Amino acid sequence: MTRTYRLKALVLPALIAPLIIGCVSTGDVVYIEGLAVEYATPTDLLDAADHVVEGRVVSHRSAYWDTALDPTAFEGDDPVSNPLAGDVTTTDHSPSQIVVTYYDLEVTRVLGGTVAEGQTVTVVELGGEIDGTSYRMRDVPPLREGTPYVLALTEDAQAGVYHVTSPTQGAFERESSGELSPTSPRNDIAEALEDALQARLSEN
């Protein structure tokens, strides 16, 4: 059975700032549909990130994030700062639950920002698995424990956590060969961004 429903749970403006417009459920998989922030150039992405780090996921846990969207908290037409921009068809702003996963990332190398090498930071991303149901953003695979990544991160200082600056562009896996591989097939600036990241790696 497939069902579609609206999540007016936009919440965490800092959390990827995607415009979550709904979910599609098929069997035990629920796909979170939305518009993620994407950047035109590697420079734009790296400039938007608070930190760029290399590290390994040492543990993770999924949980429900209870949230209600307060329409009076947003202004303007920019979907990055106003997740309601352009969405005038829905007036349901009741509390909703979305699933997020907390990844504990042990930082092994700092390519930018003030995070310290050896520090463990918590990266929060949409999606996860709860009660046998998997919640996923399309084309954004979950991070895996033990896998080395290079991540562009946005810091949510108030919550004490971090988010991948662009879920489709800001995450790279470190291959055994040493090369960087984008985690999302939608990363259309991957090659140029990899060159920029490699330049940072050589400088650090």
Backbone as a chain_set.jsonl record, in Angstrom:
{"seq": "MTRTYRLKALVLPALIAPLIIGCVSTGDVVYIEGLAVEYATPTDLLDAADHVVEGRVVSHRSAYWDTALDPTAFEGDDPVSNPLAGDVTTTDHSPSQIVVTYYDLEVTRVLGGTVAEGQTVTVVELGGEIDGTSYRMRDVPPLREGTPYVLALTEDAQAGVYHVTSPTQGAFERESSGELSPTSPRNDIAEALEDALQARLSEN", "coords": {"N": [[0.847, -1.193, 0.0], [0.583, 2.182, -0.872], [1.06, 5.375, 0.4], [0.547, 8.864, 0.633], [1.46, 11.72, 2.382], [1.369, 14.928, 4.024], [4.024, 16.715, 5.491], [4.114, 19.192, 7.534], [6.368, 20.062, 8.924], [8.588, 21.589, 9.253], [10.49, 22.864, 10.697], [13.629, 22.82, 12.158], [15.261, 25.11, 10.832], [17.912, 25.063, 10.407], [18.421, 22.488, 9.812], [19.434, 21.059, 7.19], [17.793, 22.653, 5.84], [15.711, 21.834, 4.07], [12.832, 21.994, 1.967], [10.365, 20.339, 3.115], [7.962, 18.531, 1.606], [6.335, 16.377, 1.775], [5.676, 12.8, 2.229], [6.246, 9.619, 0.803], [5.106, 6.415, 1.092], [6.1, 3.1, 0.757], [5.548, -0.134, 1.373], [7.825, -1.073, 3.806], [9.368, 1.146, 3.627], [9.741, 4.6, 3.787], [9.742, 7.365, 1.819], [11.115, 10.489, 2.054], [10.038, 13.394, 0.693], [11.347, 16.28, -0.802], [12.876, 19.543, -1.21], [16.168, 20.045, -1.368], [18.752, 22.266, -0.272], [20.952, 23.354, -2.725], [24.096, 24.075, -4.312], [25.673, 26.242, -6.706], [28.384, 26.248, -7.31], [31.544, 24.784, -6.212], [32.9, 26.58, -4.548], [30.823, 28.164, -3.547], [29.483, 26.286, -1.955], [31.493, 25.506, -0.083], [32.011, 27.96, 1.086], [29.596, 28.381, 2.335], [29.577, 26.48, 4.296], [30.216, 25.881, 7.762], [32.197, 24.316, 8.776], [34.638, 22.048, 7.489], [35.34, 18.746, 7.445], [37.165, 15.682, 7.95], [36.325, 12.396, 8.84], [35.228, 9.547, 10.86], [32.241, 7.679, 11.244], [31.26, 6.664, 14.358], [29.156, 5.765, 15.862], [25.557, 5.537, 15.803], [22.12, 6.636, 16.046], [18.621, 6.519, 15.73], [15.697, 8.607, 15.945], [12.476, 9.996, 16.822], [11.658, 13.291, 15.922], [9.923, 15.663, 17.392], [7.955, 18.281, 16.266], [6.64, 21.507, 15.513], [5.494, 23.686, 13.028], [5.831, 27.068, 13.042], [4.22, 29.466, 11.425], [4.549, 32.181, 11.657], [7.137, 32.605, 12.182], [8.763, 32.914, 10.012], [9.97, 34.795, 7.238], [9.928, 36.507, 4.05], [10.917, 35.544, 0.617], [12.822, 33.655, 0.143], [13.624, 30.294, -0.001], [15.599, 29.162, 1.568], [15.807, 30.594, 3.942], [13.167, 30.788, 4.575], [11.107, 28.262, 4.894], [8.481, 28.086, 4.09], [8.216, 29.467, 1.774], [6.72, 30.035, -1.304], [4.941, 28.0, -0.907], [1.808, 27.869, -0.709], [-0.394, 26.369, -0.528], [-1.052, 24.855, 1.616], [-2.393, 24.927, 4.842], [-2.124, 23.635, 7.15], [-0.521, 23.531, 10.053], [-0.013, 21.903, 12.157], [1.447, 20.069, 14.971], [3.983, 17.71, 14.116], [5.669, 14.575, 13.537], [8.915, 13.785, 12.661], [11.5, 11.663, 11.414], [14.797, 11.452, 12.48], [18.365, 10.94, 12.308], [21.028, 10.606, 14.538], [24.366, 10.977, 14.161], [27.438, 10.042, 15.47], [30.411, 11.45, 14.915], [33.793, 10.932, 14.641], [36.331, 13.146, 14.425], [38.985, 13.184, 12.24], [40.529, 14.771, 10.697], [40.888, 18.204, 10.014], [39.667, 20.411, 7.704], [38.712, 22.874, 7.455], [37.332, 25.497, 9.449], [36.542, 25.464, 13.006], [36.417, 23.142, 14.438], [37.98, 20.621, 16.401], [40.687, 18.377, 15.764], [40.29, 14.967, 16.551], [38.089, 15.428, 18.079], [34.737, 14.467, 18.855], [31.839, 14.876, 17.094], [28.318, 15.53, 16.801], [26.297, 14.732, 14.19], [23.325, 15.544, 12.675], [20.832, 14.198, 10.672], [18.095, 14.069, 8.331], [15.875, 11.273, 8.26], [16.119, 7.682, 8.843], [15.855, 4.617, 10.753], [13.137, 3.206, 12.324], [11.294, 1.094, 14.385], [11.232, -0.957, 12.47], [10.654, 0.332, 10.113], [12.011, 2.114, 7.43], [13.137, 5.373, 6.894], [13.832, 7.611, 4.368], [15.674, 10.087, 2.528], [15.417, 10.745, -0.882], [18.05, 9.744, -3.001], [19.934, 10.329, -1.108], [21.932, 8.631, 0.628], [22.159, 6.953, 3.829], [24.662, 7.693, 6.327], [27.383, 5.49, 7.138], [28.506, 3.399, 9.776], [31.934, 3.287, 10.732], [32.879, 4.006, 8.272], [34.999, 6.172, 6.424], [34.552, 9.642, 5.96], [34.386, 12.767, 4.156], [33.039, 15.746, 5.108], [31.028, 18.603, 4.566], [29.958, 20.872, 6.881], [27.27, 22.432, 8.649], [26.87, 24.358, 11.498], [24.772, 24.053, 14.291], [24.649, 25.9, 16.764], [23.039, 26.439, 18.969], [21.627, 24.072, 19.426], [23.73, 22.385, 19.676], [24.648, 20.64, 17.735], [25.459, 19.359, 14.416], [24.886, 19.734, 10.857], [24.878, 18.271, 7.601], [25.9, 20.445, 5.141], [24.814, 20.612, 2.532], [22.747, 18.062, 1.721], [22.866, 16.598, -0.65], [25.21, 17.356, -1.828], [27.267, 17.781, -0.029], [28.65, 15.614, 1.134], [31.194, 13.207, 1.107], [32.63, 10.042, 0.463], [35.54, 8.447, 1.632], [37.47, 6.545, -0.333], [39.152, 3.291, -0.381], [41.305, 3.561, -2.002], [42.051, 6.094, -1.574], [40.828, 8.09, -2.958], [38.114, 10.461, -3.289], [34.643, 9.966, -3.132], [31.478, 11.019, -4.157], [28.589, 10.805, -2.078], [25.997, 11.043, -2.97], [24.102, 10.522, -5.934], [23.106, 12.75, -7.103], [24.902, 14.759, -7.006], [25.957, 17.251, -8.716], [28.147, 18.858, -8.884], [30.277, 17.415, -8.276], [32.821, 16.592, -9.348], [34.298, 19.0, -9.649], [34.105, 19.901, -7.041], [35.428, 17.886, -5.706], [38.022, 18.319, -6.604], [38.493, 20.791, -5.39], [38.316, 20.059, -2.701], [40.412, 18.217, -2.555], [42.508, 19.948, -2.939], [42.382, 21.337, -0.544], [42.958, 19.276, 1.193], [45.606, 18.743, 0.549], [46.759, 20.984, 1.536], [46.529, 20.766, 4.233]], "CA": [[0.0, 0.0, 0.0], [1.346, 3.425, -0.962], [0.311, 6.499, 0.93], [1.244, 10.142, 0.582], [0.939, 12.658, 3.363], [2.126, 16.15, 4.127], [4.717, 16.986, 6.753], [4.401, 20.606, 7.726], [7.257, 19.938, 10.057], [9.814, 22.119, 8.742], [11.413, 22.842, 11.755], [15.024, 23.086, 12.091], [15.719, 25.789, 9.637], [19.307, 24.698, 10.201], [18.531, 21.094, 9.398], [19.442, 20.932, 5.749], [16.845, 23.612, 5.311], [14.959, 21.438, 2.903], [11.4, 22.235, 2.017], [9.756, 19.024, 3.156], [6.612, 18.701, 1.087], [5.515, 15.201, 1.997], [6.342, 11.515, 2.261], [5.609, 8.545, 0.06], [5.428, 5.173, 1.787], [5.917, 1.856, 0.02], [5.997, -1.21, 2.241], [8.499, -0.647, 5.023], [10.241, 2.28, 3.31], [9.06, 5.882, 3.605], [10.624, 8.325, 1.164], [10.862, 11.889, 2.394], [10.125, 14.199, -0.516], [11.628, 17.666, -0.471], [13.839, 20.29, -2.005], [17.351, 20.33, -0.562], [19.566, 23.384, -0.719], [22.084, 22.956, -3.544], [24.931, 25.221, -4.652], [26.082, 26.251, -8.106], [29.824, 26.013, -7.444], [32.193, 24.313, -4.991], [33.213, 27.718, -3.692], [29.591, 28.534, -2.85], [29.222, 25.289, -0.915], [32.507, 25.582, 0.967], [31.81, 29.224, 1.788], [28.392, 28.27, 3.156], [29.826, 25.546, 5.398], [30.944, 26.388, 8.922], [33.347, 23.438, 8.989], [34.853, 20.95, 6.543], [36.125, 17.811, 8.234], [37.216, 14.269, 7.589], [36.134, 11.61, 10.059], [34.53, 8.271, 10.786], [31.059, 7.513, 12.094], [31.549, 5.639, 15.365], [27.886, 5.24, 16.348], [24.4, 6.304, 15.33], [20.837, 6.29, 16.64], [17.494, 7.218, 15.116], [14.669, 9.017, 16.907], [11.477, 10.937, 16.33], [11.846, 14.69, 16.277], [8.61, 16.314, 17.463], [8.103, 19.678, 15.9], [5.513, 22.203, 14.902], [5.934, 24.817, 12.228], [5.198, 28.335, 13.384], [4.296, 30.254, 10.193], [4.905, 33.57, 11.933], [8.575, 32.678, 12.458], [9.495, 33.003, 8.764], [9.651, 35.937, 6.393], [10.642, 36.595, 2.784], [10.645, 34.59, -0.453], [13.957, 32.758, -0.017], [13.314, 29.027, 0.684], [16.641, 28.81, 2.517], [15.479, 31.208, 5.228], [11.738, 30.646, 4.807], [10.673, 27.004, 4.297], [7.124, 28.197, 3.559], [8.232, 30.269, 0.559], [6.162, 29.391, -2.475], [4.007, 26.942, -0.538], [0.627, 28.557, -0.188], [-1.53, 25.473, -0.688], [-1.315, 24.122, 2.85], [-2.512, 25.767, 6.033], [-2.021, 22.756, 8.312], [0.766, 23.703, 10.716], [-0.101, 21.168, 13.415], [2.672, 19.346, 15.312], [4.236, 16.498, 13.366], [6.866, 13.854, 13.913], [9.778, 13.334, 11.593], [12.561, 10.792, 11.9], [16.158, 11.922, 12.224], [19.418, 10.079, 12.837], [22.173, 11.268, 15.15], [25.617, 10.274, 13.87], [28.607, 10.507, 16.209], [31.517, 11.467, 13.971], [35.106, 11.216, 15.21], [37.055, 13.961, 13.459], [40.384, 12.777, 12.079], [41.254, 15.826, 9.982], [40.111, 19.439, 9.879], [39.995, 21.102, 6.469], [38.207, 24.231, 7.58], [36.501, 25.703, 10.623], [37.17, 25.463, 14.33], [36.325, 21.831, 15.083], [39.321, 20.125, 16.714], [41.012, 17.001, 15.415], [40.079, 14.09, 17.692], [36.797, 15.733, 18.679], [33.577, 13.743, 18.341], [30.715, 15.791, 16.911], [27.059, 14.868, 16.461], [25.716, 15.194, 12.933], [21.92, 15.147, 12.619], [20.3, 14.206, 9.317], [16.756, 13.523, 8.159], [15.803, 9.869, 7.905], [16.591, 6.702, 9.797], [15.014, 3.424, 10.848], [12.443, 3.065, 13.607], [10.238, 0.075, 14.425], [11.21, -1.744, 11.244], [10.387, 1.174, 8.946], [13.144, 2.944, 7.033], [12.779, 6.691, 6.374], [14.964, 8.022, 3.552], [15.605, 11.122, 1.499], [15.835, 10.163, -2.157], [19.407, 10.053, -3.473], [20.79, 10.707, 0.013], [22.104, 7.423, 1.44], [22.577, 7.213, 5.208], [26.07, 7.485, 6.656], [27.607, 4.152, 7.667], [29.513, 3.303, 10.825], [33.244, 2.806, 10.339], [33.257, 4.524, 6.953], [35.575, 7.521, 6.47], [33.862, 10.635, 5.136], [34.684, 14.196, 4.195], [31.734, 16.385, 5.209], [30.846, 20.038, 4.776], [28.992, 20.908, 7.973], [26.703, 23.661, 9.193], [26.756, 24.193, 12.941], [23.624, 24.564, 15.026], [25.275, 26.119, 18.066], [22.03, 26.408, 20.022], [21.307, 22.674, 19.714], [24.964, 21.663, 19.921], [24.808, 19.594, 16.734], [25.867, 19.794, 13.081], [24.145, 19.155, 9.752], [25.577, 18.363, 6.324], [25.476, 21.73, 4.574], [23.892, 20.22, 1.467], [22.742, 16.603, 1.795], [23.187, 15.987, -1.935], [26.511, 17.814, -2.335], [28.257, 18.037, 1.009], [29.184, 14.405, 1.761], [32.048, 12.373, 0.271], [33.226, 8.871, 1.104], [36.954, 8.225, 1.335], [37.677, 5.182, -0.826], [40.397, 2.652, 0.064], [42.36, 4.071, -2.877], [42.36, 7.464, -1.164], [39.999, 9.028, -3.709], [36.845, 10.866, -2.697], [33.495, 9.61, -3.955], [30.267, 11.646, -3.615], [27.623, 9.83, -1.594], [24.723, 11.203, -3.663], [24.187, 10.599, -7.395], [22.638, 14.07, -7.546], [25.961, 15.752, -6.807], [26.354, 17.687, -10.057], [29.409, 19.606, -8.832], [31.173, 16.484, -7.584], [34.2, 16.588, -9.849], [34.933, 20.266, -9.291], [34.192, 19.98, -5.59], [36.483, 16.967, -5.294], [39.293, 19.012, -6.844], [38.641, 21.815, -4.351], [38.586, 19.376, -1.442], [41.753, 17.653, -2.638], [43.425, 21.061, -2.725], [42.394, 21.605, 0.891], [43.64, 18.155, 1.833], [47.038, 18.89, 0.341], [47.208, 22.139, 2.319], [46.376, 20.482, 5.665]], "C": [[0.881, 1.24, 0.0], [0.491, 4.563, -0.442], [1.174, 7.749, 0.858], [0.622, 11.058, 1.616], [1.901, 13.816, 3.516], [2.762, 16.286, 5.48], [4.942, 18.486, 6.833], [5.259, 20.696, 8.966], [8.575, 20.5, 9.689], [10.691, 22.622, 9.802], [12.72, 23.456, 11.663], [15.361, 23.812, 10.839], [17.155, 25.407, 9.373], [19.453, 23.287, 9.673], [18.328, 20.985, 7.904], [18.582, 21.984, 5.096], [16.135, 23.093, 4.097], [13.513, 21.837, 3.07], [10.743, 20.867, 1.964], [8.311, 19.163, 2.712], [5.771, 17.452, 1.27], [6.344, 13.944, 2.056], [5.552, 10.535, 1.42], [6.055, 7.241, 0.685], [5.117, 3.983, 0.899], [6.447, 0.731, 0.883], [6.598, -0.655, 3.51], [9.472, 0.495, 4.782], [9.387, 3.521, 3.093], [10.061, 6.847, 2.999], [10.189, 9.736, 1.509], [11.081, 12.71, 1.139], [10.401, 15.642, -0.13], [12.627, 18.286, -1.407], [15.02, 20.646, -1.11], [18.088, 21.528, -1.133], [20.748, 22.841, -1.515], [22.792, 24.208, -4.043], [25.463, 25.094, -6.074], [27.548, 25.895, -8.29], [30.388, 25.454, -6.139], [32.508, 25.444, -4.021], [31.993, 28.149, -2.888], [29.313, 27.574, -1.696], [30.203, 25.422, 0.24], [32.397, 26.877, 1.755], [30.603, 29.157, 2.713], [28.616, 27.391, 4.382], [30.567, 26.241, 6.535], [32.226, 25.601, 9.156], [33.431, 22.444, 7.831], [35.804, 19.986, 7.227], [36.169, 16.449, 7.567], [37.087, 13.481, 8.889], [35.411, 10.315, 9.787], [33.321, 8.287, 11.711], [31.33, 6.369, 13.061], [30.272, 5.053, 15.972], [26.759, 6.079, 15.76], [23.148, 5.804, 16.032], [19.752, 7.127, 15.968], [16.439, 7.531, 16.167], [13.64, 9.886, 16.205], [11.839, 12.337, 16.803], [10.474, 15.335, 16.234], [8.784, 17.787, 17.154], [6.807, 20.244, 15.345], [6.054, 23.405, 14.154], [5.137, 26.055, 12.605], [5.303, 29.25, 12.167], [4.684, 31.699, 10.432], [6.409, 33.737, 12.144], [9.403, 32.897, 11.195], [9.029, 34.196, 7.946], [10.402, 35.818, 5.075], [10.322, 35.467, 1.825], [11.77, 33.592, -0.669], [13.693, 31.456, 0.729], [14.383, 28.586, 1.655], [16.303, 29.355, 3.897], [14.004, 31.068, 5.579], [11.225, 29.372, 4.143], [9.247, 27.022, 3.78], [7.087, 28.949, 2.239], [7.688, 29.467, -0.611], [5.154, 28.31, -2.165], [2.788, 27.574, 0.105], [-0.599, 27.655, -0.223], [-1.922, 24.79, 0.612], [-1.376, 25.078, 4.036], [-2.423, 24.938, 7.303], [-0.629, 22.875, 8.905], [0.767, 22.981, 12.061], [1.192, 20.425, 13.692], [2.771, 18.044, 14.532], [5.469, 15.816, 13.934], [7.641, 13.505, 12.653], [10.883, 12.499, 12.222], [13.906, 11.393, 11.517], [17.132, 10.89, 12.793], [20.559, 10.936, 13.339], [23.419, 10.413, 14.877], [26.741, 10.88, 14.71], [29.825, 10.334, 15.308], [32.807, 11.828, 14.687], [35.954, 11.911, 14.154], [38.525, 13.546, 13.421], [41.219, 13.832, 11.365], [40.344, 17.028, 9.823], [40.595, 20.18, 8.642], [39.513, 22.544, 6.472], [37.319, 24.343, 8.802], [37.274, 25.511, 11.913], [36.991, 24.148, 15.088], [37.738, 21.297, 15.283], [39.504, 18.684, 16.252], [40.92, 16.135, 16.67], [38.76, 14.326, 18.398], [35.713, 14.84, 18.062], [32.399, 14.701, 18.286], [29.481, 14.981, 16.514], [26.462, 15.525, 15.227], [24.295, 14.655, 12.85], [21.422, 15.278, 11.183], [18.893, 13.629, 9.294], [16.837, 12.052, 7.773], [16.375, 8.973, 8.983], [15.679, 5.498, 9.797], [14.46, 3.299, 12.254], [11.34, 2.024, 13.458], [10.094, -0.662, 13.094], [10.908, -0.965, 9.984], [11.581, 2.075, 8.685], [12.639, 4.234, 6.407], [13.995, 7.239, 5.628], [14.658, 9.263, 2.729], [16.102, 10.497, 0.211], [17.227, 10.672, -2.536], [20.322, 10.559, -2.369], [20.943, 9.478, 0.912], [22.544, 7.768, 2.859], [24.075, 7.001, 5.371], [26.211, 6.117, 7.331], [28.707, 4.171, 8.719], [30.804, 2.717, 10.28], [33.741, 3.333, 9.023], [33.86, 5.918, 7.091], [34.866, 8.46, 5.488], [34.58, 11.976, 5.196], [33.338, 14.896, 4.108], [31.872, 17.899, 5.316], [29.702, 20.197, 5.766], [28.544, 22.325, 8.305], [26.451, 23.425, 10.675], [25.467, 24.813, 13.464], [24.083, 24.729, 16.471], [24.273, 26.009, 19.201], [21.713, 24.973, 20.426], [22.553, 21.846, 20.001], [25.204, 20.527, 18.954], [25.207, 20.223, 15.398], [24.977, 19.113, 12.05], [25.008, 19.242, 8.501], [25.018, 19.576, 5.585], [24.542, 21.557, 3.384], [23.88, 18.703, 1.428], [23.097, 15.919, 0.487], [24.579, 16.361, -2.435], [27.615, 17.82, -1.291], [28.865, 16.829, 1.678], [29.965, 13.575, 0.746], [32.564, 11.203, 1.084], [34.678, 8.745, 0.673], [37.144, 6.765, 0.932], [39.003, 4.631, -0.31], [41.581, 3.116, -0.769], [42.815, 5.464, -2.484], [41.517, 8.496, -1.883], [38.713, 9.328, -2.951], [35.712, 10.549, -3.661], [32.243, 10.241, -3.365], [29.255, 10.59, -3.201], [26.309, 9.894, -2.354], [24.921, 11.25, -5.175], [23.731, 11.942, -7.946], [23.705, 15.146, -7.402], [26.519, 16.179, -8.16], [27.588, 18.581, -10.056], [30.504, 18.735, -8.225], [32.614, 16.596, -8.043], [34.938, 17.852, -9.452], [35.104, 20.386, -7.788], [35.285, 19.059, -5.073], [37.85, 17.608, -5.491], [39.542, 20.052, -5.749], [38.968, 21.185, -3.006], [39.988, 18.769, -1.426], [42.804, 18.746, -2.423], [43.515, 21.396, -1.246], [43.135, 20.501, 1.645], [45.153, 18.306, 1.714], [47.624, 20.04, 1.158], [47.214, 21.836, 3.81], [47.076, 19.169, 6.019]], "O": [[1.821, 1.335, 0.788], [-0.676, 4.691, -0.811], [2.394, 7.681, 1.008], [-0.601, 11.158, 1.713], [3.083, 13.713, 3.189], [2.136, 16.011, 6.503], [5.894, 18.992, 6.239], [4.89, 21.347, 9.944], [9.599, 19.835, 9.844], [11.864, 22.741, 9.451], [12.875, 24.548, 11.116], [15.724, 23.18, 9.847], [17.588, 25.422, 8.221], [20.504, 22.928, 9.141], [17.208, 20.84, 7.416], [18.659, 22.171, 3.881], [15.957, 23.851, 3.143], [13.029, 21.999, 4.19], [10.579, 20.297, 0.885], [7.52, 19.839, 3.37], [4.584, 17.471, 0.945], [7.569, 13.995, 1.949], [4.327, 10.619, 1.339], [7.253, 6.984, 0.799], [4.018, 3.866, 0.357], [7.653, 0.638, 1.109], [5.969, 0.137, 4.212], [10.312, 0.785, 5.634], [8.431, 3.502, 2.317], [11.106, 7.119, 3.59], [9.043, 10.124, 1.284], [12.179, 12.724, 0.583], [9.757, 16.175, 0.775], [13.162, 17.623, -2.295], [14.885, 21.459, -0.196], [18.049, 21.774, -2.338], [21.467, 21.964, -1.036], [22.18, 25.267, -4.181], [25.676, 23.991, -6.579], [27.924, 25.308, -9.304], [29.787, 25.627, -5.078], [32.392, 25.276, -2.807], [32.099, 28.46, -1.701], [28.953, 27.997, -0.598], [29.801, 25.447, 1.403], [32.659, 26.897, 2.958], [30.587, 29.803, 3.76], [27.925, 27.538, 5.39], [31.435, 27.083, 6.302], [33.213, 26.133, 9.664], [32.411, 22.051, 7.265], [36.934, 20.346, 7.554], [35.325, 16.112, 6.736], [37.666, 13.851, 9.91], [35.03, 10.015, 8.656], [33.369, 8.834, 12.813], [31.595, 5.242, 12.642], [30.304, 3.959, 16.537], [26.981, 7.191, 15.28], [23.118, 4.687, 16.55], [19.956, 8.305, 15.676], [16.303, 6.812, 17.157], [13.895, 10.439, 15.135], [12.27, 12.535, 17.939], [9.917, 15.535, 15.155], [9.654, 18.454, 17.712], [5.988, 19.521, 14.778], [6.983, 24.065, 14.62], [3.911, 26.075, 12.496], [6.385, 29.77, 11.898], [5.11, 32.382, 9.5], [6.904, 34.857, 12.269], [10.621, 33.05, 11.283], [7.853, 34.559, 7.959], [11.402, 35.106, 4.992], [9.565, 34.552, 2.15], [11.687, 32.762, -1.574], [13.549, 31.472, 1.951], [14.127, 27.722, 2.493], [16.486, 28.67, 4.904], [13.624, 31.21, 6.741], [10.933, 29.385, 2.947], [8.828, 26.085, 3.101], [6.021, 29.061, 1.634], [8.142, 28.354, -0.876], [4.56, 27.749, -3.086], [2.748, 27.787, 1.317], [-1.715, 28.112, 0.023], [-3.003, 24.209, 0.706], [-0.507, 25.934, 4.202], [-2.619, 25.455, 8.403], [0.338, 22.377, 8.329], [1.459, 23.392, 12.993], [1.964, 20.167, 12.769], [1.771, 17.361, 14.313], [6.218, 16.406, 14.712], [7.074, 12.987, 11.691], [11.165, 12.618, 13.414], [14.121, 11.789, 10.372], [16.771, 10.077, 13.644], [21.004, 11.867, 12.667], [23.502, 9.266, 15.316], [26.97, 12.089, 14.668], [30.218, 9.214, 14.982], [32.913, 12.904, 15.276], [36.259, 11.331, 13.112], [39.214, 13.559, 14.44], [42.449, 13.805, 11.413], [39.158, 16.88, 9.528], [41.769, 20.535, 8.533], [39.868, 23.333, 5.596], [36.625, 23.39, 9.156], [38.5, 25.408, 11.912], [37.372, 24.051, 16.254], [38.602, 21.498, 14.43], [38.582, 17.873, 16.341], [41.414, 16.52, 17.73], [38.348, 13.517, 19.229], [35.78, 14.502, 16.879], [32.005, 15.271, 19.303], [29.593, 13.887, 15.962], [26.163, 16.719, 15.224], [24.082, 13.446, 12.943], [21.568, 16.327, 10.556], [18.539, 12.801, 10.133], [17.745, 11.635, 7.054], [17.031, 9.438, 9.915], [14.817, 5.371, 8.928], [15.2, 3.288, 13.238], [10.549, 2.073, 12.515], [8.985, -0.953, 12.648], [10.904, -1.534, 8.893], [12.099, 2.72, 9.597], [11.811, 4.204, 5.497], [15.08, 7.323, 6.203], [13.527, 9.467, 2.288], [17.11, 9.791, 0.215], [17.534, 11.857, -2.409], [21.365, 11.151, -2.648], [20.17, 9.301, 1.853], [23.23, 8.769, 3.068], [24.682, 6.221, 4.638], [25.294, 5.644, 8.002], [29.711, 4.869, 8.574], [30.79, 1.783, 9.478], [34.905, 3.135, 8.677], [33.306, 6.763, 7.794], [34.618, 8.104, 4.335], [35.287, 12.28, 6.158], [32.579, 14.68, 3.164], [32.715, 18.411, 6.053], [28.597, 19.712, 5.522], [29.323, 23.277, 8.251], [25.882, 22.403, 11.057], [25.12, 25.945, 13.126], [23.929, 23.827, 17.293], [24.616, 25.536, 20.284], [21.548, 24.677, 21.609], [22.451, 20.73, 20.512], [25.881, 19.555, 19.289], [25.283, 21.445, 15.265], [24.388, 18.064, 12.314], [25.788, 20.183, 8.351], [23.804, 19.71, 5.426], [23.568, 22.299, 3.254], [24.91, 18.098, 1.129], [23.576, 14.785, 0.494], [25.078, 15.743, -3.375], [28.793, 17.861, -1.646], [29.539, 16.975, 2.698], [29.465, 13.276, -0.339], [32.898, 11.355, 2.259], [35.006, 8.914, -0.501], [36.998, 5.861, 1.755], [39.869, 5.383, 0.139], [42.724, 3.074, -0.312], [43.824, 5.964, -2.981], [41.484, 9.658, -1.477], [38.281, 8.559, -2.093], [35.804, 10.826, -4.857], [31.956, 10.03, -2.186], [29.082, 9.589, -3.896], [25.572, 8.909, -2.388], [25.815, 11.947, -5.655], [23.945, 12.24, -9.121], [23.436, 16.321, -7.65], [27.438, 15.552, -8.687], [28.031, 19.018, -11.118], [31.515, 19.232, -7.73], [33.527, 16.686, -7.222], [36.071, 17.792, -8.973], [36.113, 20.904, -7.308], [35.988, 19.395, -4.12], [38.736, 17.462, -4.649], [40.658, 20.179, -5.244], [39.794, 21.704, -2.255], [40.672, 18.804, -0.403], [43.846, 18.512, -1.811], [44.595, 21.705, -0.743], [43.848, 20.766, 2.613], [45.889, 18.03, 2.661], [48.823, 20.073, 1.436], [47.836, 22.565, 4.582], [47.061, 18.754, 7.178]]}, "num_chains": 1, "name": "protein.A"}
